Amino acid sequence: MAVPRGKHTKGKRGDIRMHHFIKEPSLISCPKCGVLKKPHFVCESCGYYKKEEVINVLEKLNKKERKKKEKEMVAKEKEDAKKPPTEDKK
């Protein structure tokens, strides 16, 4: 015949639950647009993954949103072009 499991003490219960906490997600900035995203995932803002366009984000937007998004992307590219490249001197 089966034997019922024994009662866990409050300390034992706490030890088990110690590893059941929610961890903060690790986020990186997208190299194309700079928005925070999960690593190894397609950027939802610009649709790029590993410097290739995977999803055409502008296609899904309506006309007004598309123009706004295009302006933001052009402004970001101009801003990046103005910055001098950083070099590591050793």
PyMOL Python script that loads the backbone (N, CA, C, O; Angstrom):
from pymol import cmd

cmd.read_pdbstr("""\
ATOM      1  N   MET A   1       0.818  -1.182   0.000  1.00  0.00           N
ATOM      2  CA  MET A   1       0.000   0.000   0.000  1.00  0.00           C
ATOM      3  C   MET A   1       0.869   1.256   0.000  1.00  0.00           C
ATOM      4  O   MET A   1       1.953   1.258   0.584  1.00  0.00           O
ATOM      5  N   ALA A   2       0.403   2.324  -0.650  1.00  0.00           N
ATOM      6  CA  ALA A   2       1.164   3.562  -0.744  1.00  0.00           C
ATOM      7  C   ALA A   2       1.137   4.321   0.568  1.00  0.00           C
ATOM      8  O   ALA A   2       0.148   4.308   1.301  1.00  0.00           O
ATOM      9  N   VAL A   3       2.245   4.979   0.842  1.00  0.00           N
ATOM     10  CA  VAL A   3       2.369   5.764   2.064  1.00  0.00           C
ATOM     11  C   VAL A   3       2.272   7.239   1.693  1.00  0.00           C
ATOM     12  O   VAL A   3       2.939   7.669   0.752  1.00  0.00           O
ATOM     13  N   PRO A   4       1.453   8.039   2.409  1.00  0.00           N
ATOM     14  CA  PRO A   4       1.347   9.464   2.088  1.00  0.00           C
ATOM     15  C   PRO A   4       2.674  10.178   2.355  1.00  0.00           C
ATOM     16  O   PRO A   4       3.442   9.809   3.243  1.00  0.00           O
ATOM     17  N   ARG A   5       2.904  11.198   1.563  1.00  0.00           N
ATOM     18  CA  ARG A   5       4.130  11.978   1.713  1.00  0.00           C
ATOM     19  C   ARG A   5       4.096  12.742   3.030  1.00  0.00           C
ATOM     20  O   ARG A   5       3.035  13.165   3.489  1.00  0.00           O
ATOM     21  N   GLY A   6       5.254  12.911   3.623  1.00  0.00           N
ATOM     22  CA  GLY A   6       5.328  13.606   4.897  1.00  0.00           C
ATOM     23  C   GLY A   6       5.178  15.103   4.741  1.00  0.00           C
ATOM     24  O   GLY A   6       5.362  15.652   3.654  1.00  0.00           O
ATOM     25  N   LYS A   7       4.842  15.758   5.842  1.00  0.00           N
ATOM     26  CA  LYS A   7       4.650  17.206   5.826  1.00  0.00           C
ATOM     27  C   LYS A   7       6.002  17.911   5.762  1.00  0.00           C
ATOM     28  O   LYS A   7       6.940  17.543   6.470  1.00  0.00           O
ATOM     29  N   HIS A   8       6.090  18.920   4.914  1.00  0.00           N
ATOM     30  CA  HIS A   8       7.301  19.722   4.848  1.00  0.00           C
ATOM     31  C   HIS A   8       7.205  20.833   5.891  1.00  0.00           C
ATOM     32  O   HIS A   8       6.141  21.420   6.088  1.00  0.00           O
ATOM     33  N   THR A   9       8.318  21.116   6.554  1.00  0.00           N
ATOM     34  CA  THR A   9       8.348  22.198   7.533  1.00  0.00           C
ATOM     35  C   THR A   9       8.368  23.536   6.798  1.00  0.00           C
ATOM     36  O   THR A   9       8.553  23.585   5.582  1.00  0.00           O
ATOM     37  N   LYS A  10       8.175  24.624   7.556  1.00  0.00           N
ATOM     38  CA  LYS A  10       8.189  25.958   6.950  1.00  0.00           C
ATOM     39  C   LYS A  10       9.553  26.268   6.347  1.00  0.00           C
ATOM     40  O   LYS A  10       9.639  26.925   5.309  1.00  0.00           O
ATOM     41  N   GLY A  11      10.605  25.802   6.984  1.00  0.00           N
ATOM     42  CA  GLY A  11      11.951  26.027   6.466  1.00  0.00           C
ATOM     43  C   GLY A  11      12.189  25.282   5.164  1.00  0.00           C
ATOM     44  O   GLY A  11      12.759  25.832   4.222  1.00  0.00           O
ATOM     45  N   LYS A  12      11.756  24.047   5.114  1.00  0.00           N
ATOM     46  CA  LYS A  12      11.904  23.246   3.892  1.00  0.00           C
ATOM     47  C   LYS A  12      11.093  23.863   2.747  1.00  0.00           C
ATOM     48  O   LYS A  12      11.554  23.921   1.607  1.00  0.00           O
ATOM     49  N   ARG A  13       9.882  24.322   3.069  1.00  0.00           N
ATOM     50  CA  ARG A  13       9.039  24.968   2.066  1.00  0.00           C
ATOM     51  C   ARG A  13       9.731  26.226   1.528  1.00  0.00           C
ATOM     52  O   ARG A  13       9.710  26.484   0.325  1.00  0.00           O
ATOM     53  N   GLY A  14      10.339  26.999   2.421  1.00  0.00           N
ATOM     54  CA  GLY A  14      11.046  28.213   2.017  1.00  0.00           C
ATOM     55  C   GLY A  14      12.249  27.911   1.137  1.00  0.00           C
ATOM     56  O   GLY A  14      12.524  28.641   0.185  1.00  0.00           O
ATOM     57  N   ASP A  15      12.973  26.826   1.454  1.00  0.00           N
ATOM     58  CA  ASP A  15      14.123  26.433   0.647  1.00  0.00           C
ATOM     59  C   ASP A  15      13.697  26.064  -0.772  1.00  0.00           C
ATOM     60  O   ASP A  15      14.393  26.384  -1.736  1.00  0.00           O
ATOM     61  N   ILE A  16      12.565  25.396  -0.898  1.00  0.00           N
ATOM     62  CA  ILE A  16      12.061  24.999  -2.209  1.00  0.00           C
ATOM     63  C   ILE A  16      11.636  26.235  -2.996  1.00  0.00           C
ATOM     64  O   ILE A  16      11.925  26.337  -4.189  1.00  0.00           O
ATOM     65  N   ARG A  17      10.960  27.165  -2.349  1.00  0.00           N
ATOM     66  CA  ARG A  17      10.438  28.363  -3.022  1.00  0.00           C
ATOM     67  C   ARG A  17      11.514  29.397  -3.325  1.00  0.00           C
ATOM     68  O   ARG A  17      11.269  30.349  -4.066  1.00  0.00           O
ATOM     69  N   MET A  18      12.695  29.217  -2.761  1.00  0.00           N
ATOM     70  CA  MET A  18      13.762  30.193  -2.940  1.00  0.00           C
ATOM     71  C   MET A  18      14.092  30.401  -4.417  1.00  0.00           C
ATOM     72  O   MET A  18      14.463  31.506  -4.814  1.00  0.00           O
ATOM     73  N   HIS A  19      13.965  29.378  -5.220  1.00  0.00           N
ATOM     74  CA  HIS A  19      14.329  29.459  -6.632  1.00  0.00           C
ATOM     75  C   HIS A  19      13.148  29.775  -7.531  1.00  0.00           C
ATOM     76  O   HIS A  19      13.281  29.723  -8.753  1.00  0.00           O
ATOM     77  N   HIS A  20      12.000  30.100  -6.962  1.00  0.00           N
ATOM     78  CA  HIS A  20      10.799  30.359  -7.756  1.00  0.00           C
ATOM     79  C   HIS A  20      10.531  31.850  -7.910  1.00  0.00           C
ATOM     80  O   HIS A  20       9.373  32.256  -8.003  1.00  0.00           O
ATOM     81  N   PHE A  21      11.556  32.659  -7.940  1.00  0.00           N
ATOM     82  CA  PHE A  21      11.361  34.097  -8.087  1.00  0.00           C
ATOM     83  C   PHE A  21      11.471  34.488  -9.559  1.00  0.00           C
ATOM     84  O   PHE A  21      12.031  33.744 -10.364  1.00  0.00           O
ATOM     85  N   ILE A  22      10.945  35.636  -9.899  1.00  0.00           N
ATOM     86  CA  ILE A  22      10.968  36.117 -11.276  1.00  0.00           C
ATOM     87  C   ILE A  22      12.273  36.866 -11.510  1.00  0.00           C
ATOM     88  O   ILE A  22      12.629  37.770 -10.754  1.00  0.00           O
ATOM     89  N   LYS A  23      12.973  36.483 -12.556  1.00  0.00           N
ATOM     90  CA  LYS A  23      14.230  37.140 -12.890  1.00  0.00           C
ATOM     91  C   LYS A  23      13.967  38.299 -13.840  1.00  0.00           C
ATOM     92  O   LYS A  23      13.035  38.251 -14.643  1.00  0.00           O
ATOM     93  N   GLU A  24      14.781  39.334 -13.750  1.00  0.00           N
ATOM     94  CA  GLU A  24      14.667  40.485 -14.642  1.00  0.00           C
ATOM     95  C   GLU A  24      15.159  40.070 -16.028  1.00  0.00           C
ATOM     96  O   GLU A  24      16.231  39.477 -16.142  1.00  0.00           O
ATOM     97  N   PRO A  25      14.400  40.369 -17.079  1.00  0.00           N
ATOM     98  CA  PRO A  25      14.829  39.938 -18.413  1.00  0.00           C
ATOM     99  C   PRO A  25      16.081  40.678 -18.863  1.00  0.00           C
ATOM    100  O   PRO A  25      16.249  41.864 -18.579  1.00  0.00           O
ATOM    101  N   SER A  26      16.953  39.972 -19.563  1.00  0.00           N
ATOM    102  CA  SER A  26      18.143  40.623 -20.097  1.00  0.00           C
ATOM    103  C   SER A  26      17.777  41.268 -21.427  1.00  0.00           C
ATOM    104  O   SER A  26      17.216  40.618 -22.308  1.00  0.00           O
ATOM    105  N   LEU A  27      18.095  42.538 -21.563  1.00  0.00           N
ATOM    106  CA  LEU A  27      17.762  43.296 -22.762  1.00  0.00           C
ATOM    107  C   LEU A  27      19.022  43.918 -23.336  1.00  0.00           C
ATOM    108  O   LEU A  27      19.939  44.280 -22.599  1.00  0.00           O
ATOM    109  N   ILE A  28      19.063  44.039 -24.657  1.00  0.00           N
ATOM    110  CA  ILE A  28      20.159  44.718 -25.338  1.00  0.00           C
ATOM    111  C   ILE A  28      19.562  45.790 -26.243  1.00  0.00           C
ATOM    112  O   ILE A  28      18.375  45.744 -26.566  1.00  0.00           O
ATOM    113  N   SER A  29      20.375  46.741 -26.646  1.00  0.00           N
ATOM    114  CA  SER A  29      19.869  47.766 -27.560  1.00  0.00           C
ATOM    115  C   SER A  29      20.074  47.289 -28.996  1.00  0.00           C
ATOM    116  O   SER A  29      21.098  46.691 -29.327  1.00  0.00           O
ATOM    117  N   CYS A  30      19.101  47.559 -29.823  1.00  0.00           N
ATOM    118  CA  CYS A  30      19.154  47.173 -31.234  1.00  0.00           C
ATOM    119  C   CYS A  30      20.241  47.994 -31.924  1.00  0.00           C
ATOM    120  O   CYS A  30      20.264  49.216 -31.778  1.00  0.00           O
ATOM    121  N   PRO A  31      21.143  47.355 -32.673  1.00  0.00           N
ATOM    122  CA  PRO A  31      22.197  48.127 -33.337  1.00  0.00           C
ATOM    123  C   PRO A  31      21.671  49.039 -34.445  1.00  0.00           C
ATOM    124  O   PRO A  31      22.329  50.019 -34.796  1.00  0.00           O
ATOM    125  N   LYS A  32      20.509  48.737 -34.993  1.00  0.00           N
ATOM    126  CA  LYS A  32      19.937  49.536 -36.083  1.00  0.00           C
ATOM    127  C   LYS A  32      19.220  50.775 -35.554  1.00  0.00           C
ATOM    128  O   LYS A  32      19.486  51.891 -36.000  1.00  0.00           O
ATOM    129  N   CYS A  33      18.290  50.569 -34.581  1.00  0.00           N
ATOM    130  CA  CYS A  33      17.462  51.693 -34.136  1.00  0.00           C
ATOM    131  C   CYS A  33      17.692  52.092 -32.673  1.00  0.00           C
ATOM    132  O   CYS A  33      17.261  53.172 -32.266  1.00  0.00           O
ATOM    133  N   GLY A  34      18.349  51.261 -31.884  1.00  0.00           N
ATOM    134  CA  GLY A  34      18.671  51.615 -30.507  1.00  0.00           C
ATOM    135  C   GLY A  34      17.605  51.283 -29.482  1.00  0.00           C
ATOM    136  O   GLY A  34      17.777  51.601 -28.306  1.00  0.00           O
ATOM    137  N   VAL A  35      16.512  50.657 -29.883  1.00  0.00           N
ATOM    138  CA  VAL A  35      15.436  50.291 -28.961  1.00  0.00           C
ATOM    139  C   VAL A  35      15.846  49.036 -28.198  1.00  0.00           C
ATOM    140  O   VAL A  35      16.502  48.161 -28.761  1.00  0.00           O
ATOM    141  N   LEU A  36      15.470  48.938 -26.927  1.00  0.00           N
ATOM    142  CA  LEU A  36      15.783  47.749 -26.143  1.00  0.00           C
ATOM    143  C   LEU A  36      14.981  46.558 -26.647  1.00  0.00           C
ATOM    144  O   LEU A  36      13.782  46.669 -26.904  1.00  0.00           O
ATOM    145  N   LYS A  37      15.657  45.408 -26.788  1.00  0.00           N
ATOM    146  CA  LYS A  37      15.016  44.191 -27.272  1.00  0.00           C
ATOM    147  C   LYS A  37      15.682  42.992 -26.623  1.00  0.00           C
ATOM    148  O   LYS A  37      16.759  43.113 -26.040  1.00  0.00           O
ATOM    149  N   LYS A  38      15.035  41.821 -26.725  1.00  0.00           N
ATOM    150  CA  LYS A  38      15.626  40.589 -26.221  1.00  0.00           C
ATOM    151  C   LYS A  38      16.746  40.157 -27.141  1.00  0.00           C
ATOM    152  O   LYS A  38      16.647  40.329 -28.356  1.00  0.00           O
ATOM    153  N   PRO A  39      17.826  39.590 -26.578  1.00  0.00           N
ATOM    154  CA  PRO A  39      18.887  39.105 -27.455  1.00  0.00           C
ATOM    155  C   PRO A  39      18.401  37.917 -28.286  1.00  0.00           C
ATOM    156  O   PRO A  39      17.585  37.124 -27.816  1.00  0.00           O
ATOM    157  N   HIS A  40      18.889  37.795 -29.496  1.00  0.00           N
ATOM    158  CA  HIS A  40      18.553  36.713 -30.440  1.00  0.00           C
ATOM    159  C   HIS A  40      17.096  36.767 -30.894  1.00  0.00           C
ATOM    160  O   HIS A  40      16.543  35.743 -31.297  1.00  0.00           O
ATOM    161  N   PHE A  41      16.467  37.936 -30.836  1.00  0.00           N
ATOM    162  CA  PHE A  41      15.097  38.123 -31.312  1.00  0.00           C
ATOM    163  C   PHE A  41      15.079  39.238 -32.343  1.00  0.00           C
ATOM    164  O   PHE A  41      15.941  40.116 -32.326  1.00  0.00           O
ATOM    165  N   VAL A  42      14.106  39.208 -33.237  1.00  0.00           N
ATOM    166  CA  VAL A  42      13.939  40.263 -34.222  1.00  0.00           C
ATOM    167  C   VAL A  42      13.452  41.524 -33.502  1.00  0.00           C
ATOM    168  O   VAL A  42      12.594  41.448 -32.623  1.00  0.00           O
ATOM    169  N   CYS A  43      13.994  42.664 -33.873  1.00  0.00           N
ATOM    170  CA  CYS A  43      13.569  43.936 -33.287  1.00  0.00           C
ATOM    171  C   CYS A  43      12.164  44.267 -33.782  1.00  0.00           C
ATOM    172  O   CYS A  43      11.919  44.306 -34.988  1.00  0.00           O
ATOM    173  N   GLU A  44      11.254  44.502 -32.861  1.00  0.00           N
ATOM    174  CA  GLU A  44       9.878  44.816 -33.229  1.00  0.00           C
ATOM    175  C   GLU A  44       9.743  46.235 -33.782  1.00  0.00           C
ATOM    176  O   GLU A  44       8.786  46.540 -34.494  1.00  0.00           O
ATOM    177  N   SER A  45      10.690  47.086 -33.457  1.00  0.00           N
ATOM    178  CA  SER A  45      10.625  48.470 -33.904  1.00  0.00           C
ATOM    179  C   SER A  45      11.024  48.626 -35.369  1.00  0.00           C
ATOM    180  O   SER A  45      10.327  49.288 -36.139  1.00  0.00           O
ATOM    181  N   CYS A  46      12.159  48.008 -35.758  1.00  0.00           N
ATOM    182  CA  CYS A  46      12.647  48.188 -37.130  1.00  0.00           C
ATOM    183  C   CYS A  46      12.578  46.917 -37.973  1.00  0.00           C
ATOM    184  O   CYS A  46      12.670  46.999 -39.198  1.00  0.00           O
ATOM    185  N   GLY A  47      12.419  45.745 -37.356  1.00  0.00           N
ATOM    186  CA  GLY A  47      12.283  44.495 -38.094  1.00  0.00           C
ATOM    187  C   GLY A  47      13.597  43.876 -38.527  1.00  0.00           C
ATOM    188  O   GLY A  47      13.604  42.985 -39.376  1.00  0.00           O
ATOM    189  N   TYR A  48      14.719  44.331 -37.960  1.00  0.00           N
ATOM    190  CA  TYR A  48      16.028  43.811 -38.347  1.00  0.00           C
ATOM    191  C   TYR A  48      16.517  42.759 -37.359  1.00  0.00           C
ATOM    192  O   TYR A  48      16.215  42.815 -36.167  1.00  0.00           O
ATOM    193  N   TYR A  49      17.287  41.790 -37.884  1.00  0.00           N
ATOM    194  CA  TYR A  49      17.959  40.782 -37.068  1.00  0.00           C
ATOM    195  C   TYR A  49      19.289  40.477 -37.742  1.00  0.00           C
ATOM    196  O   TYR A  49      19.317  40.103 -38.914  1.00  0.00           O
ATOM    197  N   LYS A  50      20.372  40.631 -37.029  1.00  0.00           N
ATOM    198  CA  LYS A  50      21.729  40.421 -37.549  1.00  0.00           C
ATOM    199  C   LYS A  50      21.978  41.232 -38.821  1.00  0.00           C
ATOM    200  O   LYS A  50      22.474  40.704 -39.817  1.00  0.00           O
ATOM    201  N   LYS A  51      21.630  42.507 -38.778  1.00  0.00           N
ATOM    202  CA  LYS A  51      21.849  43.472 -39.861  1.00  0.00           C
ATOM    203  C   LYS A  51      21.114  43.119 -41.153  1.00  0.00           C
ATOM    204  O   LYS A  51      21.490  43.598 -42.223  1.00  0.00           O
ATOM    205  N   GLU A  52      20.073  42.290 -41.071  1.00  0.00           N
ATOM    206  CA  GLU A  52      19.236  41.974 -42.223  1.00  0.00           C
ATOM    207  C   GLU A  52      17.787  42.274 -41.881  1.00  0.00           C
ATOM    208  O   GLU A  52      17.334  42.006 -40.768  1.00  0.00           O
ATOM    209  N   GLU A  53      17.060  42.834 -42.844  1.00  0.00           N
ATOM    210  CA  GLU A  53      15.641  43.111 -42.615  1.00  0.00           C
ATOM    211  C   GLU A  53      14.865  41.802 -42.751  1.00  0.00           C
ATOM    212  O   GLU A  53      14.821  41.200 -43.824  1.00  0.00           O
ATOM    213  N   VAL A  54      14.259  41.377 -41.656  1.00  0.00           N
ATOM    214  CA  VAL A  54      13.506  40.132 -41.632  1.00  0.00           C
ATOM    215  C   VAL A  54      12.016  40.413 -41.793  1.00  0.00           C
ATOM    216  O   VAL A  54      11.311  39.689 -42.496  1.00  0.00           O
ATOM    217  N   ILE A  55      11.548  41.463 -41.138  1.00  0.00           N
ATOM    218  CA  ILE A  55      10.140  41.848 -41.185  1.00  0.00           C
ATOM    219  C   ILE A  55      10.051  43.273 -41.729  1.00  0.00           C
ATOM    220  O   ILE A  55      10.766  44.163 -41.270  1.00  0.00           O
ATOM    221  N   ASN A  56       9.181  43.481 -42.697  1.00  0.00           N
ATOM    222  CA  ASN A  56       8.962  44.822 -43.215  1.00  0.00           C
ATOM    223  C   ASN A  56       7.923  45.496 -42.320  1.00  0.00           C
ATOM    224  O   ASN A  56       6.718  45.325 -42.505  1.00  0.00           O
ATOM    225  N   VAL A  57       8.410  46.260 -41.353  1.00  0.00           N
ATOM    226  CA  VAL A  57       7.545  46.891 -40.356  1.00  0.00           C
ATOM    227  C   VAL A  57       6.687  47.976 -40.991  1.00  0.00           C
ATOM    228  O   VAL A  57       5.529  48.150 -40.612  1.00  0.00           O
ATOM    229  N   LEU A  58       7.242  48.707 -41.953  1.00  0.00           N
ATOM    230  CA  LEU A  58       6.508  49.807 -42.567  1.00  0.00           C
ATOM    231  C   LEU A  58       5.300  49.320 -43.361  1.00  0.00           C
ATOM    232  O   LEU A  58       4.317  50.047 -43.503  1.00  0.00           O
ATOM    233  N   GLU A  59       5.365  48.114 -43.869  1.00  0.00           N
ATOM    234  CA  GLU A  59       4.263  47.561 -44.647  1.00  0.00           C
ATOM    235  C   GLU A  59       3.004  47.393 -43.804  1.00  0.00           C
ATOM    236  O   GLU A  59       1.889  47.522 -44.309  1.00  0.00           O
ATOM    237  N   LYS A  60       3.186  47.107 -42.526  1.00  0.00           N
ATOM    238  CA  LYS A  60       2.049  46.844 -41.641  1.00  0.00           C
ATOM    239  C   LYS A  60       1.394  48.121 -41.107  1.00  0.00           C
ATOM    240  O   LYS A  60       0.277  48.071 -40.591  1.00  0.00           O
ATOM    241  N   LEU A  61       2.076  49.261 -41.227  1.00  0.00           N
ATOM    242  CA  LEU A  61       1.563  50.511 -40.687  1.00  0.00           C
ATOM    243  C   LEU A  61       0.662  51.215 -41.703  1.00  0.00           C
ATOM    244  O   LEU A  61       0.760  50.994 -42.910  1.00  0.00           O
ATOM    245  N   ASN A  62      -0.220  52.068 -41.175  1.00  0.00           N
ATOM    246  CA  ASN A  62      -1.023  52.870 -42.107  1.00  0.00           C
ATOM    247  C   ASN A  62      -0.176  54.040 -42.610  1.00  0.00           C
ATOM    248  O   ASN A  62       0.953  54.232 -42.157  1.00  0.00           O
ATOM    249  N   LYS A  63      -0.711  54.810 -43.532  1.00  0.00           N
ATOM    250  CA  LYS A  63       0.059  55.842 -44.227  1.00  0.00           C
ATOM    251  C   LYS A  63       0.661  56.877 -43.273  1.00  0.00           C
ATOM    252  O   LYS A  63       1.826  57.247 -43.417  1.00  0.00           O
ATOM    253  N   LYS A  64      -0.123  57.341 -42.306  1.00  0.00           N
ATOM    254  CA  LYS A  64       0.326  58.371 -41.381  1.00  0.00           C
ATOM    255  C   LYS A  64       1.464  57.847 -40.489  1.00  0.00           C
ATOM    256  O   LYS A  64       2.470  58.528 -40.289  1.00  0.00           O
ATOM    257  N   GLU A  65       1.289  56.640 -39.962  1.00  0.00           N
ATOM    258  CA  GLU A  65       2.316  56.050 -39.109  1.00  0.00           C
ATOM    259  C   GLU A  65       3.587  55.750 -39.904  1.00  0.00           C
ATOM    260  O   GLU A  65       4.693  55.887 -39.382  1.00  0.00           O
ATOM    261  N   ARG A  66       3.431  55.342 -41.169  1.00  0.00           N
ATOM    262  CA  ARG A  66       4.570  55.002 -42.015  1.00  0.00           C
ATOM    263  C   ARG A  66       5.465  56.222 -42.223  1.00  0.00           C
ATOM    264  O   ARG A  66       6.687  56.121 -42.116  1.00  0.00           O
ATOM    265  N   LYS A  67       4.854  57.388 -42.522  1.00  0.00           N
ATOM    266  CA  LYS A  67       5.635  58.613 -42.729  1.00  0.00           C
ATOM    267  C   LYS A  67       6.397  58.996 -41.464  1.00  0.00           C
ATOM    268  O   LYS A  67       7.563  59.385 -41.529  1.00  0.00           O
ATOM    269  N   LYS A  68       5.738  58.885 -40.321  1.00  0.00           N
ATOM    270  CA  LYS A  68       6.364  59.237 -39.056  1.00  0.00           C
ATOM    271  C   LYS A  68       7.561  58.323 -38.781  1.00  0.00           C
ATOM    272  O   LYS A  68       8.622  58.791 -38.368  1.00  0.00           O
ATOM    273  N   LYS A  69       7.388  57.027 -39.010  1.00  0.00           N
ATOM    274  CA  LYS A  69       8.437  56.049 -38.767  1.00  0.00           C
ATOM    275  C   LYS A  69       9.621  56.275 -39.703  1.00  0.00           C
ATOM    276  O   LYS A  69      10.774  56.169 -39.283  1.00  0.00           O
ATOM    277  N   GLU A  70       9.337  56.590 -40.987  1.00  0.00           N
ATOM    278  CA  GLU A  70      10.404  56.846 -41.947  1.00  0.00           C
ATOM    279  C   GLU A  70      11.227  58.064 -41.537  1.00  0.00           C
ATOM    280  O   GLU A  70      12.452  58.058 -41.655  1.00  0.00           O
ATOM    281  N   LYS A  71      10.548  59.117 -41.052  1.00  0.00           N
ATOM    282  CA  LYS A  71      11.257  60.313 -40.600  1.00  0.00           C
ATOM    283  C   LYS A  71      12.168  59.990 -39.421  1.00  0.00           C
ATOM    284  O   LYS A  71      13.302  60.466 -39.360  1.00  0.00           O
ATOM    285  N   GLU A  72      11.675  59.183 -38.489  1.00  0.00           N
ATOM    286  CA  GLU A  72      12.478  58.798 -37.329  1.00  0.00           C
ATOM    287  C   GLU A  72      13.719  58.022 -37.757  1.00  0.00           C
ATOM    288  O   GLU A  72      14.811  58.256 -37.238  1.00  0.00           O
ATOM    289  N   MET A  73      13.552  57.100 -38.701  1.00  0.00           N
ATOM    290  CA  MET A  73      14.673  56.283 -39.153  1.00  0.00           C
ATOM    291  C   MET A  73      15.712  57.131 -39.887  1.00  0.00           C
ATOM    292  O   MET A  73      16.912  56.922 -39.713  1.00  0.00           O
ATOM    293  N   VAL A  74      15.266  58.078 -40.701  1.00  0.00           N
ATOM    294  CA  VAL A  74      16.185  58.961 -41.423  1.00  0.00           C
ATOM    295  C   VAL A  74      16.932  59.852 -40.431  1.00  0.00           C
ATOM    296  O   VAL A  74      18.138  60.055 -40.569  1.00  0.00           O
ATOM    297  N   ALA A  75      16.235  60.376 -39.446  1.00  0.00           N
ATOM    298  CA  ALA A  75      16.874  61.224 -38.437  1.00  0.00           C
ATOM    299  C   ALA A  75      17.921  60.434 -37.657  1.00  0.00           C
ATOM    300  O   ALA A  75      18.993  60.959 -37.358  1.00  0.00           O
ATOM    301  N   LYS A  76      17.626  59.196 -37.331  1.00  0.00           N
ATOM    302  CA  LYS A  76      18.552  58.345 -36.598  1.00  0.00           C
ATOM    303  C   LYS A  76      19.800  58.078 -37.433  1.00  0.00           C
ATOM    304  O   LYS A  76      20.912  58.109 -36.905  1.00  0.00           O
ATOM    305  N   GLU A  77      19.632  57.813 -38.742  1.00  0.00           N
ATOM    306  CA  GLU A  77      20.769  57.562 -39.619  1.00  0.00           C
ATOM    307  C   GLU A  77      21.650  58.800 -39.756  1.00  0.00           C
ATOM    308  O   GLU A  77      22.876  58.689 -39.767  1.00  0.00           O
ATOM    309  N   LYS A  78      21.031  59.990 -39.863  1.00  0.00           N
ATOM    310  CA  LYS A  78      21.798  61.235 -39.948  1.00  0.00           C
ATOM    311  C   LYS A  78      22.578  61.473 -38.665  1.00  0.00           C
ATOM    312  O   LYS A  78      23.728  61.911 -38.703  1.00  0.00           O
ATOM    313  N   GLU A  79      21.957  61.186 -37.538  1.00  0.00           N
ATOM    314  CA  GLU A  79      22.610  61.366 -36.245  1.00  0.00           C
ATOM    315  C   GLU A  79      23.814  60.432 -36.117  1.00  0.00           C
ATOM    316  O   GLU A  79      24.863  60.834 -35.613  1.00  0.00           O
ATOM    317  N   ASP A  80      23.664  59.200 -36.568  1.00  0.00           N
ATOM    318  CA  ASP A  80      24.758  58.241 -36.517  1.00  0.00           C
ATOM    319  C   ASP A  80      25.894  58.643 -37.454  1.00  0.00           C
ATOM    320  O   ASP A  80      27.062  58.400 -37.149  1.00  0.00           O
ATOM    321  N   ALA A  81      25.565  59.252 -38.583  1.00  0.00           N
ATOM    322  CA  ALA A  81      26.583  59.673 -39.545  1.00  0.00           C
ATOM    323  C   ALA A  81      27.409  60.843 -39.001  1.00  0.00           C
ATOM    324  O   ALA A  81      28.587  60.969 -39.335  1.00  0.00           O
ATOM    325  N   LYS A  82      26.815  61.689 -38.179  1.00  0.00           N
ATOM    326  CA  LYS A  82      27.515  62.853 -37.626  1.00  0.00           C
ATOM    327  C   LYS A  82      28.524  62.445 -36.552  1.00  0.00           C
ATOM    328  O   LYS A  82      29.543  63.114 -36.377  1.00  0.00           O
ATOM    329  N   LYS A  83      28.251  61.364 -35.838  1.00  0.00           N
ATOM    330  CA  LYS A  83      29.139  60.936 -34.764  1.00  0.00           C
ATOM    331  C   LYS A  83      30.435  60.387 -35.350  1.00  0.00           C
ATOM    332  O   LYS A  83      30.406  59.589 -36.286  1.00  0.00           O
ATOM    333  N   PRO A  84      31.580  60.816 -34.798  1.00  0.00           N
ATOM    334  CA  PRO A  84      32.846  60.253 -35.280  1.00  0.00           C
ATOM    335  C   PRO A  84      32.991  58.816 -34.784  1.00  0.00           C
ATOM    336  O   PRO A  84      32.545  58.498 -33.681  1.00  0.00           O
ATOM    337  N   PRO A  85      33.600  57.954 -35.574  1.00  0.00           N
ATOM    338  CA  PRO A  85      33.766  56.564 -35.122  1.00  0.00           C
ATOM    339  C   PRO A  85      34.734  56.498 -33.945  1.00  0.00           C
ATOM    340  O   PRO A  85      35.759  57.178 -33.924  1.00  0.00           O
ATOM    341  N   THR A  86      34.389  55.674 -32.980  1.00  0.00           N
ATOM    342  CA  THR A  86      35.236  55.529 -31.795  1.00  0.00           C
ATOM    343  C   THR A  86      36.287  54.449 -32.074  1.00  0.00           C
ATOM    344  O   THR A  86      35.978  53.373 -32.586  1.00  0.00           O
ATOM    345  N   GLU A  87      37.519  54.763 -31.727  1.00  0.00           N
ATOM    346  CA  GLU A  87      38.616  53.816 -31.935  1.00  0.00           C
ATOM    347  C   GLU A  87      39.229  53.488 -30.594  1.00  0.00           C
ATOM    348  O   GLU A  87      39.414  54.366 -29.751  1.00  0.00           O
ATOM    349  N   ASP A  88      39.548  52.204 -30.398  1.00  0.00           N
ATOM    350  CA  ASP A  88      40.232  51.778 -29.190  1.00  0.00           C
ATOM    351  C   ASP A  88      41.736  51.908 -29.384  1.00  0.00           C
ATOM    352  O   ASP A  88      42.316  51.289 -30.276  1.00  0.00           O
ATOM    353  N   LYS A  89      42.353  52.719 -28.538  1.00  0.00           N
ATOM    354  CA  LYS A  89      43.810  52.890 -28.636  1.00  0.00           C
ATOM    355  C   LYS A  89      44.468  52.027 -27.570  1.00  0.00           C
ATOM    356  O   LYS A  89      44.157  52.121 -26.382  1.00  0.00           O
ATOM    357  N   LYS A  90      45.386  51.187 -28.027  1.00  0.00           N
ATOM    358  CA  LYS A  90      46.073  50.284 -27.089  1.00  0.00           C
ATOM    359  C   LYS A  90      47.547  50.549 -27.090  1.00  0.00           C
ATOM    360  O   LYS A  90      48.293  49.890 -26.365  1.00  0.00           O
TER     361      LYS A  90
END
""", "prot")
cmd.dss("prot")
cmd.show_as("cartoon", "prot")
cmd.util.cbc("prot")
cmd.orient("prot")
